Amino acid sequence: MPGKKHLRGVSAKEQREYEHIKESAEKSGRYGKRAKEVAARTVMKQHRRKGHSKRY
C-alpha cells in the first residue's frame, strides 16, 4: 500500500477497516481534518476490546 499510513500492531483486516472508516469520513465531510485520527482511534479501540496487544 504505497502512500497509505499503516497502523502499527494491527492486522491486515484492521488496516482495511481503518482505510474504510477514514475514506468514508473524508467523503461525507464528517470530522473535518480529524478523519484520520478518528479512524485510527476507532480501530485501536476495537483492537484493544478484542484483547490484542499493540505490539507484535
Residue pairs with C-beta under 8 A, 6 or more apart in sequence:
1 15
4 19
5 36
6 15
7 14
7 15
7 18
7 40
7 43
7 44
8 54
9 47
9 52
9 53
9 54
9 55
9 56
10 18
10 43
10 44
10 47
10 52
14 43
14 46
14 47
17 43
17 46
18 39
18 40
18 42
18 43
19 39
21 38
21 39
21 42
21 43
22 35
22 36
22 39
25 31
25 35
25 38
25 39
26 35
31 37
31 38
44 54
47 54
48 54
